[in-house]
Amino acid sequence: MPETSNFDVVISSRSVTGQTLAELGEENPNLWAITPDISATLVEFREKFPERFVDVGLAEQTAVGVASGLAYEGNICVVSGMLPFLSMRALEQIRTDVCYPNLPVRIIGTHGGLQGNGGSTHYAVEDLGLMCSLVNMTVVSISDPMMVREILQQSMSLPGPLYVRTGVGKKDTVIYDFDERSIQIGKGIVARDGTDITLFCHGEMVVQAIQAAEAVAEEGISVRVVDMFTLKPIDADLVKQCAGETNRFLVLEDHLMASGLAQCISNVLADEMIHLDWFKRLGIPQVFAGFGEDKELREKYGYGLQDTISALREAAAH
């Protein structure tokens, strides 16, 4: 990746989701789309395949139940909505109706992390921890809106359930050139290479991570930025490789620090008995965040851009 990045291009991951599902619906006559009254993302699919589109109203539990029933009949089902409610209100249905029988249901939605200024009830900050704890569930957090297309295409052949986290989904930053790189569920992306410190991140935090790495590069600090977009299954080989090559880890995420990517990486380190020279996590502490813009809240809780730069400087000093 270039040493400097402009991040000038933004598109809507919601639009990418709708367009991709409409295309996949042509190729997969058993593809269904279900929503709990959040149908704007699915307009293209609904118009093309009204007989395979179900809006259950404001009832996330029902949406998951309908999807599991259709999946039992040999269909692939995509449930699209707001993640704070899909991940928590429908957690029992996802666990028992989808994960237990290992059905091909894809849960995809918006408002991952402190996105949308909706207050504590409308933030999905526990979602990745909850989904990673479920048997058979694959868990993905999207950093680039065009990744949605790649992930959904790959999901057509994925045998079990999948959880896909995005941000608000209206103005998402394009990071990668997919003509030059490919992605694979279960494999992390080295978004920027470096030799001194590995900065692991996912989702909305990848842009900030690259910006922080570029800032400290001017001070002679070389930071490897890893977009660990698949939290489960975690790319253990890449974690071990980075441990051997940099031996200093910083984990940055828009999620509760105690149960997200940092925990997944810590599990690998513990299981492999790997000792690092330095390890730190940045994210949301054990608080219910209030109202505010996402950038403002990241700064308030200690994982904004300047906090990330300070942590990288601290790592370099060890």
DAQUI-V873002 format. One record per helix or strand of 3 or more residues. SS is the DSSP state (hx for helix, st for strand). FROM is the first residue (numbers start at 1). TO is the last residue. Records with the same first field share a line. If there is no record, write none. Layout:
# DAQUI-V873002
SS = FROM-TO / FROM-TO
This chain:
# DAQUI-V873002
hx = 13-27 / 40-48 / 50-52 / 60-72 / 83-88 / 91-99 / 120-122 / 127-132 / 147-155 / 205-217 / 236-245 / 261-271 / 294-300 / 305-316
st = 31-35 / 53-55 / 76-82 / 105-110 / 138-141 / 162-165 / 189-192 / 197-201 / 223-227 / 230-232 / 248-256 / 278-284
